Amino acid sequence: MKGYVQVYTGDGKGKTTAALGLSLRAAGAGLKVFIAQFVKMGEYSEIKALKRFADLISVEQFGLGRFIKGVPSAGDIKAAQKGLAKVKAVMASGEHQVVILEEANVAVKLKLLSVQDLVDIIADKPEDVELIITGRGADPEIIAKADLVTEMQEIKHYFQQGVAARVGIEK
């Protein structure tokens, strides 16, 4: 099966949810999935749930688990670069049919990765691997290289009324 490049971006809710939904669909079809979570670190509800599918879905986090404001630390950059190297190794191994780079667009915006890093990942993608890149603020060059781009647009959100992130729904 030919693999394509999908990008989920925009300021609305649902980018990670869409990618995780695709991972479940792929696992249901017997495909192996690798999810690299950039910037994030922690035991989010989706991490707990995906452990039930550990035979088909692997998740690794490449963040330090804190909000990055301003210039990222050397540790933040090192974590992201470790994730980039892991993604390259996973794609080269031929063992996974779906590779998800969650929050990779944000990692670029924070200067943890470069646009060229993502362009290279896209260029090096094996023909039979489906590559999904998520996160706000996808660079125009990444959008141009993608086969499918979905922009999540916020129309209305209950966060604006002071509703905090809820376990099982947003976190």
N, CA, C and O atoms as a DFTB+ gen file, in Angstrom:
684 C
 N C O
     1  1       0.841      -1.175       0.000
     2  2       0.000       0.000       0.000
     3  2       0.891       1.244       0.000
     4  3       1.858       1.320       0.759
     5  1       0.566       2.209      -0.844
     6  2       1.307       3.463      -0.902
     7  2       0.989       4.292       0.335
     8  3      -0.167       4.400       0.742
     9  1       2.024       4.876       0.927
    10  2       1.848       5.761       2.069
    11  2       1.906       7.218       1.635
    12  3       2.613       7.570       0.691
    13  1       1.166       8.045       2.323
    14  2       1.108       9.470       2.040
    15  2       1.566      10.276       3.256
    16  3       1.831       9.723       4.324
    17  1       1.653      11.589       3.071
    18  2       2.013      12.503       4.154
    19  2       0.772      13.315       4.510
    20  3       0.201      14.004       3.665
    21  1       0.368      13.222       5.768
    22  2      -0.784      13.956       6.271
    23  2      -0.311      14.982       7.296
    24  3       0.584      14.703       8.094
    25  1      -0.907      16.158       7.274
    26  2      -0.606      17.196       8.254
    27  2      -1.914      17.649       8.884
    28  3      -2.863      18.005       8.184
    29  1      -1.956      17.632      10.220
    30  2      -3.087      18.168      10.984
    31  2      -2.563      19.381      11.733
    32  3      -1.686      19.262      12.588
    33  1      -3.104      20.547      11.411
    34  2      -2.605      21.794      11.986
    35  2      -3.781      22.700      12.320
    36  3      -4.936      22.292      12.193
    37  1      -3.499      23.912      12.742
    38  2      -4.535      24.883      13.053
    39  2      -4.651      25.140      14.542
    40  3      -4.043      24.452      15.362
    41  1      -5.451      26.151      14.873
    42  2      -5.608      26.563      16.267
    43  2      -6.744      25.845      16.986
    44  3      -6.931      26.037      18.187
    45  1      -7.499      25.030      16.275
    46  2      -8.621      24.327      16.898
    47  2      -8.207      23.022      17.551
    48  3      -7.124      22.495      17.298
    49  1      -9.082      22.519      18.387
    50  2      -8.880      21.259      19.092
    51  2      -9.056      20.098      18.105
    52  3      -9.887      20.171      17.200
    53  1      -8.278      19.037      18.279
    54  2      -8.541      17.830      17.514
    55  2      -7.386      17.274      16.705
    56  3      -7.530      16.225      16.077
    57  1      -6.247      17.944      16.701
    58  2      -5.116      17.470      15.890
    59  2      -4.572      16.147      16.424
    60  3      -4.432      15.180      15.675
    61  1      -4.273      16.111      17.696
    62  2      -3.785      14.875      18.311
    63  2      -4.873      13.813      18.281
    64  3      -4.601      12.644      18.007
    65  1      -6.090      14.215      18.559
    66  2      -7.213      13.274      18.555
    67  2      -7.351      12.605      17.193
    68  3      -7.578      11.397      17.117
    69  1      -7.217      13.373      16.122
    70  2      -7.308      12.808      14.770
    71  2      -6.177      11.815      14.520
    72  3      -6.404      10.735      13.975
    73  1      -4.968      12.179      14.917
    74  2      -3.827      11.289      14.709
    75  2      -3.969      10.005      15.517
    76  3      -3.657       8.921      15.025
    77  1      -4.438      10.126      16.752
    78  2      -4.623       8.932      17.580
    79  2      -5.752       8.060      17.048
    80  3      -5.681       6.834      17.124
    81  1      -6.790       8.689      16.511
    82  2      -7.870       7.924      15.889
    83  2      -7.356       7.138      14.694
    84  3      -7.730       5.982      14.496
    85  1      -6.501       7.763      13.901
    86  2      -5.897       7.073      12.763
    87  2      -5.032       5.907      13.251
    88  3      -5.011       4.847      12.625
    89  1      -4.319       6.100      14.364
    90  2      -3.481       5.015      14.893
    91  2      -4.335       3.822      15.313
    92  3      -3.946       2.674      15.098
    93  1      -5.485       4.086      15.905
    94  2      -6.385       2.992      16.291
    95  2      -6.942       2.271      15.071
    96  3      -7.030       1.043      15.052
    97  1      -7.317       3.041      14.055
    98  2      -7.820       2.438      12.816
    99  2      -6.739       1.559      12.184
   100  3      -7.019       0.446      11.738
   101  1      -5.500       2.066      12.149
   102  2      -4.391       1.308      11.567
   103  2      -4.142       0.026      12.356
   104  3      -3.965      -1.041      11.770
   105  1      -4.129       0.129      13.683
   106  2      -3.914      -1.059      14.525
   107  2      -5.036      -2.072      14.316
   108  3      -4.796      -3.280      14.298
   109  1      -6.253      -1.576      14.161
   110  2      -7.384      -2.468      13.900
   111  2      -7.215      -3.244      12.609
   112  3      -7.767      -4.334      12.464
   113  1      -6.459      -2.696      11.674
   114  2      -6.190      -3.366      10.393
   115  2      -4.895      -4.178      10.450
   116  3      -4.464      -4.750       9.448
   117  1      -4.275      -4.221      11.648
   118  2      -3.054      -5.009      11.806
   119  2      -1.776      -4.282      11.433
   120  3      -0.720      -4.907      11.341
   121  1      -1.847      -2.972      11.214
   122  2      -0.654      -2.202      10.881
   123  2       0.076      -1.787      12.157
   124  3      -0.544      -1.545      13.193
   125  1       1.394      -1.710      12.064
   126  2       2.193      -1.250      13.197
   127  2       2.381       0.257      13.115
   128  3       2.646       0.817      12.051
   129  1       2.234       0.900      14.276
   130  2       2.258       2.363      14.373
   131  2       3.336       2.792      15.359
   132  3       3.486       2.202      16.429
   133  1       4.086       3.832      14.985
   134  2       5.029       4.457      15.908
   135  2       4.625       5.908      16.068
   136  3       4.465       6.632      15.085
   137  1       4.460       6.332      17.324
   138  2       4.096       7.715      17.630
   139  2       5.247       8.355      18.393
   140  3       5.622       7.897      19.472
   141  1       5.801       9.414      17.822
   142  2       6.825      10.211      18.491
   143  2       6.144      11.490      18.959
   144  3       5.688      12.294      18.147
   145  1       6.079      11.671      20.274
   146  2       5.478      12.882      20.826
   147  2       6.592      13.872      21.142
   148  3       7.375      13.675      22.071
   149  1       6.647      14.937      20.351
   150  2       7.636      15.981      20.588
   151  2       7.084      16.961      21.608
   152  3       5.874      17.176      21.684
   153  1       7.968      17.548      22.385
   154  2       7.667      18.555      23.399
   155  2       7.048      17.925      24.652
   156  3       7.346      18.364      25.762
   157  1       6.204      16.920      24.500
   158  2       5.460      16.340      25.620
   159  2       6.278      15.331      26.423
   160  3       7.193      14.683      25.914
   161  1       5.912      15.227      27.688
   162  2       6.417      14.178      28.562
   163  2       5.388      14.034      29.677
   164  3       4.993      15.022      30.295
   165  1       4.965      12.830      29.926
   166  2       4.007      12.614      31.004
   167  2       3.053      11.486      30.691
   168  3       2.977      11.006      29.561
   169  1       2.339      11.080      31.694
   170  2       1.407       9.951      31.608
   171  2       0.007      10.469      31.284
   172  3      -0.889      10.421      32.126
   173  1      -0.173      10.963      30.059
   174  2      -1.475      11.447      29.613
   175  2      -2.416      10.265      29.443
   176  3      -1.973       9.125      29.304
   177  1      -3.716      10.539      29.454
   178  2      -4.708       9.468      29.334
   179  2      -4.521       8.650      28.069
   180  3      -4.702       7.433      28.091
   181  1      -4.158       9.306      26.950
   182  2      -3.975       8.544      25.714
   183  2      -2.791       7.583      25.808
   184  3      -2.805       6.519      25.189
   185  1      -1.777       7.949      26.569
   186  2      -0.623       7.060      26.762
   187  2      -1.065       5.814      27.509
   188  3      -0.697       4.697      27.145
   189  1      -1.853       6.010      28.549
   190  2      -2.374       4.876      29.330
   191  2      -3.217       3.959      28.445
   192  3      -3.084       2.737      28.508
   193  1      -4.080       4.545      27.625
   194  2      -4.953       3.750      26.764
   195  2      -4.169       2.998      25.696
   196  3      -4.446       1.830      25.422
   197  1      -3.185       3.670      25.092
   198  2      -2.436       3.040      24.004
   199  2      -1.574       1.879      24.489
   200  3      -1.185       1.031      23.686
   201  1      -1.270       1.823      25.765
   202  2      -0.520       0.673      26.307
   203  2      -1.277      -0.629      26.080
   204  3      -0.667      -1.697      26.023
   205  1      -2.586      -0.553      25.951
   206  2      -3.400      -1.750      25.694
   207  2      -3.162      -2.309      24.291
   208  3      -3.497      -3.457      24.000
   209  1      -2.581      -1.481      23.436
   210  2      -2.309      -1.882      22.051
   211  2      -0.803      -1.967      21.795
   212  3      -0.347      -1.790      20.666
   213  1      -0.045      -2.235      22.842
   214  2       1.421      -2.190      22.768
   215  2       2.012      -3.130      21.720
   216  3       3.143      -2.929      21.278
   217  1       1.264      -4.147      21.322
   218  2       1.774      -5.052      20.292
   219  2       1.787      -4.397      18.912
   220  3       2.531      -4.822      18.029
   221  1       0.961      -3.358      18.726
   222  2       0.870      -2.699      17.418
   223  2       1.189      -1.211      17.448
   224  3       1.592      -0.650      16.428
   225  1       1.018      -0.561      18.594
   226  2       1.246       0.885      18.689
   227  2       2.323       1.162      19.728
   228  3       2.181       0.798      20.895
   229  1       3.400       1.808      19.297
   230  2       4.484       2.218      20.192
   231  2       4.454       3.736      20.311
   232  3       4.278       4.441      19.316
   233  1       4.626       4.236      21.531
   234  2       4.661       5.668      21.774
   235  2       5.930       5.998      22.541
   236  3       6.250       5.353      23.540
   237  1       6.650       7.007      22.066
   238  2       7.805       7.513      22.805
   239  2       7.694       9.021      22.870
   240  3       7.289       9.672      21.906
   241  1       8.062       9.573      24.026
   242  2       7.981      11.007      24.239
   243  2       9.376      11.619      24.210
   244  3      10.329      11.076      24.768
   245  1       9.463      12.761      23.546
   246  2      10.741      13.448      23.387
   247  2      10.617      14.913      23.809
   248  3      10.874      15.837      23.038
   249  1      10.220      15.075      25.043
   250  2      10.110      16.399      25.638
   251  2      10.513      16.304      27.089
   252  3      10.733      15.210      27.609
   253  1      10.610      17.445      27.746
   254  2      11.004      17.466      29.153
   255  2       9.810      17.712      30.073
   256  3       9.973      17.858      31.284
   257  1       8.608      17.757      29.491
   258  2       7.403      17.850      30.301
   259  2       7.147      19.205      30.913
   260  3       6.560      19.309      31.990
   261  1       7.586      20.240      30.231
   262  2       7.332      21.588      30.746
   263  2       7.059      22.521      29.584
   264  3       7.427      22.249      28.442
   265  1       6.407      23.627      29.901
   266  2       6.075      24.626      28.885
   267  2       7.343      25.367      28.483
   268  3       8.093      25.827      29.344
   269  1       7.583      25.484      27.202
   270  2       8.765      26.190      26.713
   271  2       8.340      27.592      26.299
   272  3       7.507      27.762      25.409
   273  1       8.910      28.574      26.942
   274  2       8.606      29.968      26.627
   275  2       9.932      30.651      26.322
   276  3      10.868      30.589      27.119
   277  1      10.007      31.295      25.181
   278  2      11.256      31.953      24.811
   279  2      12.236      30.972      24.191
   280  3      11.854      30.111      23.397
   281  1      13.487      31.109      24.558
   282  2      14.549      30.268      23.992
   283  2      14.544      28.910      24.680
   284  3      14.598      28.843      25.908
   285  1      14.481      27.821      23.906
   286  2      14.500      26.493      24.522
   287  2      15.870      26.200      25.134
   288  3      16.890      26.730      24.694
   289  1      15.869      25.351      26.149
   290  2      17.124      24.959      26.783
   291  2      17.854      23.949      25.893
   292  3      17.279      23.387      24.961
   293  1      19.118      23.738      26.200
   294  2      19.903      22.721      25.486
   295  2      19.258      21.354      25.678
   296  3      19.265      20.530      24.763
   297  1      18.705      21.110      26.853
   298  2      18.033      19.834      27.119
   299  2      16.801      19.632      26.264
   300  3      16.551      18.528      25.780
   301  1      16.017      20.706      26.070
   302  2      14.835      20.640      25.205
   303  2      15.233      20.275      23.781
   304  3      14.611      19.421      23.149
   305  1      16.277      20.932      23.286
   306  2      16.748      20.684      21.926
   307  2      17.291      19.266      21.800
   308  3      17.032      18.588      20.806
   309  1      18.034      18.819      22.792
   310  2      18.595      17.467      22.771
   311  2      17.485      16.418      22.747
   312  3      17.581      15.428      22.021
   313  1      16.430      16.631      23.542
   314  2      15.304      15.685      23.569
   315  2      14.646      15.594      22.199
   316  3      14.345      14.499      21.724
   317  1      14.420      16.745      21.562
   318  2      13.790      16.753      20.240
   319  2      14.686      16.096      19.196
   320  3      14.198      15.362      18.337
   321  1      15.978      16.349      19.260
   322  2      16.910      15.746      18.310
   323  2      16.978      14.229      18.495
   324  3      17.136      13.484      17.528
   325  1      16.857      13.786      19.734
   326  2      16.794      12.341      20.013
   327  2      15.545      11.751      19.355
   328  3      15.592      10.660      18.787
   329  1      14.435      12.475      19.433
   330  2      13.204      12.032      18.778
   331  2      13.343      11.970      17.274
   332  3      12.872      11.027      16.639
   333  1      13.985      12.966      16.704
   334  2      14.207      12.994      15.264
   335  2      15.035      11.784      14.825
   336  3      14.713      11.139      13.827
   337  1      16.088      11.482      15.563
   338  2      16.929      10.322      15.246
   339  2      16.134       9.027      15.365
   340  3      16.300       8.118      14.552
   341  1      15.271       8.942      16.374
   342  2      14.456       7.738      16.560
   343  2      13.484       7.561      15.399
   344  3      13.312       6.451      14.897
   345  1      12.849       8.652      14.970
   346  2      11.920       8.588      13.844
   347  2      12.639       8.105      12.591
   348  3      12.118       7.260      11.863
   349  1      13.823       8.629      12.337
   350  2      14.597       8.190      11.171
   351  2      14.898       6.698      11.244
   352  3      14.782       5.990      10.244
   353  1      15.284       6.220      12.418
   354  2      15.593       4.793      12.599
   355  2      14.350       3.938      12.417
   356  3      14.406       2.881      11.789
   357  1      13.233       4.388      12.960
   358  2      11.973       3.636      12.842
   359  2      11.567       3.538      11.377
   360  3      11.191       2.464      10.910
   361  1      11.638       4.640      10.656
   362  2      11.242       4.604       9.242
   363  2      12.185       3.722       8.434
   364  3      11.747       3.012       7.529
   365  1      13.458       3.762       8.750
   366  2      14.432       2.951       8.018
   367  2      14.288       1.465       8.314
   368  3      14.659       0.631       7.489
   369  1      13.754       1.127       9.483
   370  2      13.639      -0.281       9.886
   371  2      12.626      -1.062       9.065
   372  3      12.749      -2.279       8.927
   373  1      11.620      -0.373       8.514
   374  2      10.588      -1.053       7.740
   375  2       9.579      -1.808       8.584
   376  3       8.744      -2.533       8.042
   377  1       9.636      -1.654       9.900
   378  2       8.745      -2.402      10.794
   379  2       7.391      -1.735      11.022
   380  3       6.436      -2.402      11.422
   381  1       7.297      -0.427      10.774
   382  2       6.064       0.308      11.029
   383  2       5.501       0.861       9.727
   384  3       6.232       1.394       8.892
   385  1       4.197       0.725       9.570
   386  2       3.536       1.233       8.370
   387  2       2.982       2.646       8.569
   388  3       2.692       3.345       7.598
   389  1       2.838       3.063       9.835
   390  2       2.329       4.393      10.156
   391  2       3.287       5.026      11.162
   392  3       3.628       4.418      12.177
   393  1       3.716       6.255      10.868
   394  2       4.601       6.999      11.766
   395  2       3.971       8.366      12.008
   396  3       3.673       9.110      11.074
   397  1       3.777       8.675      13.290
   398  2       3.140       9.930      13.680
   399  2       4.145      10.790      14.427
   400  3       4.755      10.351      15.402
   401  1       4.311      12.018      13.958
   402  2       5.175      12.998      14.621
   403  2       4.257      14.015      15.279
   404  3       3.905      15.039      14.692
   405  1       3.883      13.707      16.507
   406  2       2.924      14.554      17.209
   407  2       3.615      15.802      17.756
   408  3       4.663      15.727      18.398
   409  1       3.003      16.935      17.485
   410  2       3.507      18.256      17.891
   411  2       4.837      18.620      17.217
   412  3       5.560      19.485      17.711
   413  1       5.164      17.970      16.100
   414  2       6.404      18.302      15.389
   415  2       6.362      19.724      14.829
   416  3       7.392      20.396      14.776
   417  1       5.175      20.191      14.408
   418  2       5.077      21.571      13.929
   419  2       5.390      22.556      15.050
   420  3       6.028      23.584      14.820
   421  1       4.944      22.244      16.254
   422  2       5.241      23.090      17.416
   423  2       6.738      23.041      17.718
   424  3       7.344      24.059      18.051
   425  1       7.326      21.860      17.602
   426  2       8.769      21.730      17.829
   427  2       9.552      22.615      16.861
   428  3      10.584      23.177      17.228
   429  1       9.066      22.740      15.634
   430  2       9.712      23.640      14.671
   431  2       9.528      25.090      15.106
   432  3      10.482      25.868      15.097
   433  1       8.310      25.454      15.485
   434  2       8.037      26.832      15.926
   435  2       8.910      27.213      17.123
   436  3       9.346      28.358      17.241
   437  1       9.161      26.240      18.013
   438  2       9.973      26.495      19.205
   439  2      11.470      26.401      18.919
   440  3      12.297      26.625      19.803
   441  1      11.808      26.067      17.675
   442  2      13.203      25.927      17.237
   443  2      13.917      24.735      17.895
   444  3      15.130      24.758      18.103
   445  1      13.141      23.703      18.213
   446  2      13.703      22.439      18.682
   447  2      14.125      21.594      17.483
   448  3      15.088      20.830      17.546
   449  1      13.385      21.750      16.399
   450  2      13.677      21.115      15.109
   451  2      13.638      22.224      14.069
   452  3      13.095      23.301      14.316
   453  1      14.211      21.957      12.917
   454  2      14.132      22.931      11.823
   455  2      13.099      22.463      10.797
   456  3      12.733      21.289      10.751
   457  1      12.644      23.400       9.987
   458  2      11.766      23.035       8.877
   459  2      12.477      22.009       8.004
   460  3      11.862      21.052       7.533
   461  1      13.775      22.212       7.790
   462  2      14.542      21.284       6.962
   463  2      14.535      19.878       7.553
   464  3      14.507      18.898       6.809
   465  1      14.561      19.763       8.885
   466  2      14.478      18.439       9.521
   467  2      13.213      17.711       9.071
   468  3      13.267      16.533       8.717
   469  1      12.074      18.409       9.084
   470  2      10.820      17.780       8.667
   471  2      10.784      17.527       7.168
   472  3      10.271      16.500       6.724
   473  1      11.323      18.450       6.388
   474  2      11.401      18.245       4.937
   475  2      12.215      16.978       4.644
   476  3      11.840      16.177       3.789
   477  1      13.318      16.808       5.351
   478  2      14.164      15.620       5.157
   479  2      13.427      14.341       5.543
   480  3      13.547      13.324       4.860
   481  1      12.658      14.389       6.643
   482  2      11.873      13.216       7.055
   483  2      10.876      12.857       5.953
   484  3      10.722      11.689       5.599
   485  1      10.209      13.868       5.422
   486  2       9.249      13.626       4.335
   487  2       9.962      13.041       3.114
   488  3       9.474      12.083       2.514
   489  1      11.096      13.602       2.749
   490  2      11.837      13.130       1.568
   491  2      12.343      11.708       1.746
   492  3      12.398      10.940       0.785
   493  1      12.713      11.355       2.973
   494  2      13.267      10.027       3.252
   495  2      12.201       8.980       3.576
   496  3      12.528       7.814       3.799
   497  1      10.936       9.386       3.604
   498  2       9.845       8.475       3.948
   499  2       9.789       7.327       2.947
   500  3       9.716       7.553       1.739
   501  1       9.822       6.101       3.448
   502  2       9.651       4.972       2.531
   503  2       8.279       5.030       1.845
   504  3       7.313       5.550       2.403
   505  1       8.219       4.498       0.654
   506  2       7.006       4.547      -0.163
   507  2       5.781       3.968       0.548
   508  3       4.663       4.437       0.335
   509  1       5.983       2.959       1.387
   510  2       4.851       2.278       2.023
   511  2       4.545       2.757       3.442
   512  3       3.791       2.098       4.158
   513  1       5.111       3.883       3.862
   514  2       4.870       4.414       5.200
   515  2       3.941       5.619       5.113
   516  3       4.160       6.530       4.315
   517  1       2.905       5.610       5.941
   518  2       2.011       6.753       6.092
   519  2       2.620       7.630       7.173
   520  3       2.855       7.162       8.287
   521  1       2.876       8.887       6.864
   522  2       3.519       9.820       7.793
   523  2       2.525      10.903       8.169
   524  3       1.956      11.565       7.301
   525  1       2.317      11.081       9.474
   526  2       1.392      12.083       9.977
   527  2       2.178      13.064      10.836
   528  3       2.931      12.664      11.724
   529  1       1.994      14.356      10.562
   530  2       2.667      15.418      11.311
   531  2       1.585      16.312      11.898
   532  3       0.728      16.819      11.174
   533  1       1.628      16.505      13.227
   534  2       0.611      17.331      13.863
   535  2       1.223      18.553      14.528
   536  3       2.439      18.658      14.689
   537  1       0.353      19.464      14.905
   538  2       0.747      20.633      15.674
   539  2       0.340      21.924      14.993
   540  3       0.250      22.016      13.769
   541  1       0.102      22.905      15.825
   542  2      -0.252      24.244      15.333
   543  2       0.873      24.820      14.479
   544  3       2.040      24.458      14.627
   545  1       0.496      25.712      13.596
   546  2       1.482      26.517      12.891
   547  2       2.366      25.774      11.920
   548  3       3.563      26.050      11.839
   549  1       1.802      24.835      11.179
   550  2       2.608      24.116      10.181
   551  2       3.237      25.113       9.217
   552  3       2.566      26.014       8.713
   553  1       4.518      24.944       8.968
   554  2       5.247      25.812       8.055
   555  2       4.699      25.621       6.627
   556  3       4.350      24.504       6.247
   557  1       4.623      26.698       5.844
   558  2       4.134      26.583       4.463
   559  2       4.883      25.534       3.637
   560  3       4.286      24.892       2.773
   561  1       6.164      25.355       3.888
   562  2       6.925      24.351       3.133
   563  2       6.452      22.936       3.465
   564  3       6.412      22.074       2.587
   565  1       6.099      22.696       4.717
   566  2       5.582      21.380       5.127
   567  2       4.206      21.169       4.508
   568  3       3.901      20.083       4.016
   569  1       3.388      22.197       4.534
   570  2       2.060      22.107       3.907
   571  2       2.198      21.785       2.419
   572  3       1.454      20.960       1.889
   573  1       3.138      22.429       1.753
   574  2       3.339      22.190       0.319
   575  2       3.794      20.757       0.039
   576  3       3.422      20.186      -0.986
   577  1       4.580      20.175       0.922
   578  2       5.111      18.817       0.719
   579  2       4.085      17.737       1.060
   580  3       4.221      16.597       0.615
   581  1       3.065      18.079       1.840
   582  2       2.080      17.097       2.297
   583  2       1.117      16.717       1.182
   584  3       0.907      17.468       0.230
   585  1       0.537      15.529       1.326
   586  2      -0.489      15.064       0.393
   587  2      -1.888      15.419       0.884
   588  3      -2.808      15.592       0.084
   589  1      -2.043      15.525       2.193
   590  2      -3.319      15.841       2.814
   591  2      -3.035      16.821       3.949
   592  3      -2.160      16.575       4.779
   593  1      -3.762      17.917       3.988
   594  2      -3.614      18.888       5.074
   595  2      -5.004      19.212       5.599
   596  3      -5.901      19.588       4.845
   597  1      -5.162      19.057       6.909
   598  2      -6.404      19.453       7.564
   599  2      -6.071      20.529       8.575
   600  3      -5.184      20.360       9.412
   601  1      -6.792      21.642       8.491
   602  2      -6.601      22.721       9.450
   603  2      -7.795      22.744      10.393
   604  3      -8.930      22.972       9.974
   605  1      -7.523      22.503      11.676
   606  2      -8.561      22.564      12.688
   607  2      -8.754      24.043      13.042
   608  3      -7.808      24.725      13.434
   609  1      -9.979      24.520      12.900
   610  2     -10.266      25.923      13.161
   611  2     -11.162      26.029      14.385
   612  3     -12.223      25.408      14.447
   613  1     -10.729      26.815      15.348
   614  2     -11.555      27.030      16.532
   615  2     -12.662      28.019      16.202
   616  3     -12.406      29.144      15.773
   617  1     -13.883      27.583      16.407
   618  2     -15.051      28.448      16.235
   619  2     -15.526      28.897      17.626
   620  3     -15.833      30.067      17.853
   621  1     -15.573      27.939      18.529
   622  2     -16.022      28.196      19.892
   623  2     -15.375      27.140      20.782
   624  3     -15.273      25.979      20.384
   625  1     -14.945      27.519      21.961
   626  2     -14.302      26.566      22.868
   627  2     -14.658      26.921      24.297
   628  3     -14.594      28.087      24.688
   629  1     -15.029      25.928      25.072
   630  2     -15.431      26.172      26.465
   631  2     -14.273      26.604      27.350
   632  3     -14.510      27.061      28.469
   633  1     -13.037      26.480      26.897
   634  2     -11.902      27.035      27.654
   635  2     -12.098      28.543      27.839
   636  3     -11.687      29.115      28.848
   637  1     -12.736      29.176      26.844
   638  2     -12.970      30.624      26.913
   639  2     -13.914      31.003      28.055
   640  3     -13.945      32.158      28.479
   641  1     -14.677      30.036      28.550
   642  2     -15.554      30.271      29.703
   643  2     -14.899      29.785      31.001
   644  3     -15.554      29.689      32.039
   645  1     -13.586      29.478      30.925
   646  2     -12.860      29.094      32.127
   647  2     -12.865      27.608      32.445
   648  3     -12.433      27.219      33.530
   649  1     -13.335      26.774      31.544
   650  2     -13.349      25.324      31.771
   651  2     -11.912      24.812      31.613
   652  3     -11.290      24.992      30.566
   653  1     -11.405      24.181      32.653
   654  2     -10.048      23.632      32.614
   655  2     -10.042      22.302      31.846
   656  3     -11.082      21.663      31.680
   657  1      -8.867      21.904      31.387
   658  2      -8.718      20.626      30.687
   659  2      -9.202      19.497      31.588
   660  3      -8.830      19.433      32.760
   661  1     -10.030      18.608      31.048
   662  2     -10.636      17.528      31.818
   663  2      -9.969      16.197      31.495
   664  3      -9.687      15.897      30.335
   665  1      -9.723      15.417      32.516
   666  2      -9.121      14.098      32.340
   667  2     -10.048      13.236      31.483
   668  3     -11.249      13.147      31.741
   669  1      -9.477      12.610      30.471
   670  2     -10.246      11.740      29.595
   671  2     -10.855      12.456      28.400
   672  3     -11.296      11.808      27.450
   673  1     -10.883      13.776      28.434
   674  2     -11.436      14.545      27.310
   675  2     -10.350      15.373      26.645
   676  3     -10.133      15.254      25.440
   677  1      -9.657      16.220      27.422
   678  2      -8.557      17.020      26.870
   679  2      -7.188      16.550      27.342
   680  3      -6.171      16.913      26.751
   681  1      -7.154      15.764      28.377
   682  2      -5.839      15.309      28.862
   683  2      -5.923      13.906      29.419
   684  3      -4.916      13.361      29.871
